[in-house]
Amino acid sequence: MDTLASSSSDARNGVGATRCRFCGSTALESFIDLGMSPLCESYVPPERLNAAEVFYPLHALVCRDCMLVQLDQYVSASDIFSDYAYFSSFSDSWVEHARRYVLHMMETFGVGAGSKVVEIASNDGYLLQHFVAHGVPVLGIEPAANVAKVAVERGIPTEVRFFGCETAAYVRREHGPANLLVGNNVLAHVPDLNDFVGGIKVILADRGIVTMEFPHIAKLIEFNQFDTIYHEHFCYFSLFAVEQVFKAHGLRLFDVAQLPTHGGSLRIYGCHAGDASRADSERLSGLRAWERANGFDRLETYTGFEEQVRETKRKLLEFLIGARRAGKTVVGYGAPGKGNTLLNYCGIRQDLLDYTVDRSPYKQGLYLPGTHIPIYHPDKIKETKPDYILILPWNIKEEIIEQLAYAREWGAAFVVPIPEAAVLP
């Protein structure tokens, strides 16, 4: 476990040993306090319903010196990720996003049969399978053995390891350097940020490219996406913050793309600092200027977010209470980590949400952590014909509405909780 072990209350009061995950500063200020919450992927089996659950503070802090938004660490990464309940391939839109990425990298950067593609947090092979289909040599690095097993069964070689400098040196020695290093939605999950980015430097070929995708904190603030804050996400990045981290480890960003995924993400493109073959793109300089103009390099931009979140909570509870009083039934769709942050922060249990459903058989038959709302197969919706369906993974609402088009037959309406509770037309 990393050394950040003092309480959030200590950090808020300016005492204790809490330090920034990147720069080591003790000048941390409150960004948003979401109270106490269980680990968002700690789904509860029926036999454990009457057992005690552990709740941890869910309090995000911002560093005054580097503007990195971050959480304290209460459990080790191995406790969270060694056996994981999230399988990327259960989202059709995410698999399609990965397929388009593969084609883009092959067409734009000439990735092909002579390249070596390495993905960090490769999950069940949702992305690397598309490179394999084009005859490109790949290697996955995935710490969750249960998830990596699925990738291996698909013919994707996978090292079951956490990534950092030590793993990077091992993989480079055993498999060679990475011409393309990929990391989708992993940078935020890293407790030891410097060791992780240092590992990128170690494994990347001299003229290699690294791409990383992560939610953009600008979108989190603008659209009240507080439910994307949970214990498994240790950091929340602006371009301003992430450029500092990569520069400190001898890496340079040369391009950035703004993506609609996960409510608004960035894909950064990086290389070794000494690689002069890649000039900064106009997109990169443009986003740098936009963030400066909108204050993402200043502390005041990060204050005031908490009251926005409280109002979002009030509006969701008003909707659910009103629906119940009107005799309407409300169920959930999905059992994502973000949903568990939302439900626990808002205090929503079966008095307001009958149940939720999920496509993943690994979650069906279990209960949501903290709230103990049951998780069923999606067919449960056909059986009970609810009046409202609350979409917890709101970032893929279009995909879900298409899957559940049959619910319109009995007049069901879809509801999203973010940026505020709204019944979709």
PyMOL commands that set and color helices and strands:
alter all, ss='L'
color gray80, all
select helices_A, chain A and resi 8-12+46-48+77-81+88-90+92-109+128-133+145-153+165-175+187-189+193-203+217-222+226-228+239-248+261-263+282-293+299-302+305-325+337-346+379-384+394-403+405-410
alter helices_A, ss='H'
color red, helices_A
select strands_A, chain A and resi 28-37+56-63+69-71+117-120+138-141+158-159+178-184+204-215+235-236+251-259+265-272+330-333+356-357+375-376+388-391+413-416+422-423
alter strands_A, ss='S'
color yellow, strands_A
deselect
rebuild
show_as cartoon
